[in-house]
Amino acid sequence: MSPSSDTKTLHRGAAVSVDAHPADVGKKSSVAQAVKAAARPLIPTYHEIVPQPSPYLYAVTCDQFEDHLRECSSWLGAAAQETGLPQITFDDGHLSNYHFAFPLLEKYRQRAIFFVIAGWIGNRPEYMTWEQLREMSAAGHQVRSHGWSHAVLATCPASQLDDELRRSKQTIEDKLGVPVDSMSAPHGRWNRQVLARAAAAGYSRVYISNPWITTHRREGVEVLGRLMVRRTTDSRQLLRLHTLGDSSRSLLNTRYHAKELVRRVLGDKLYHRLWSRLASWTPETRS
């Protein structure tokens, strides 16, 4: 994905790849060629990082996450320098991001964007505190918005939608003293109104859950797709998906839209119940 020209300059939080060892030169060269040949950078998105395997679909173990960072650091760093934005993102603001992801990101000298649910920060035991977010921000990571209460923005009345967008942005800016210029859509749900109101609230980028779209401007914001990393995703899969050509991505994009059609047919409530069961998602700690 290639953001607009005004984001080409390397930002303060952009990823930096680890130093190469002599034995890795050939490997890194081949990875660099794969990155250069890729249609556009892939943006992997994580939720929870856990010490032991979990039934939750989006819980990635520490060992697995470290393997991703170790094996994919070259293309993550190259993509960050190309786009001017960190290529690793996290959603929700789960406490495990601070305890387990943060040290590993520092070890491999990678930077990430943490999209947090502002109303949950410091108010729920399973989520980070403002002090922890402040520490990560000072280390060069970005903290941005994932809404105020994790509401499905596409179904919110106009007044609630504006509150979710503006309250989250303002709170993060007040608490951390950083500009909040981007957000990720909770539950991956968005529509034209969400984009337009996000632009009106002062956001310039909106991240969504379809990794196969081409980055584009719409309703006054830049729309970027991301890959939701699952507990079964390994580093070789990440590299393979990153280097897919346009025709393969177009096919996967078609499949993604077919899934969205199923969601619309089933309706939000039924689809969410089915998804929660398949993902082993427990609302007590994740909603």
Secondary structure, DSSP 8 states (H G I E B T S, - for coil): ----GGG-S--TT--------GGGHHHHHHHHHHHHHSSS---EEE-EEESS--SSTTEEEHHHHHHHHHHHHHHHHHHHHHHSS-SEEEEETBTHIIIIIHHHHHHTT--EEEEE-TTTTTTSTTB--HHHHHHHHHTT-EEEES-SS---GGGS-HHHHHHHHHHHHHHHHHHH-----EEE-GGG---HHHHHHHHHHT-SEEEES-TTS--EEETTEEEEE-EE--TT--HHHHHHHHT--HHHHHHHHHHHHHHHHHHHHH-HHHHHHHHHHHHT--HHHH-
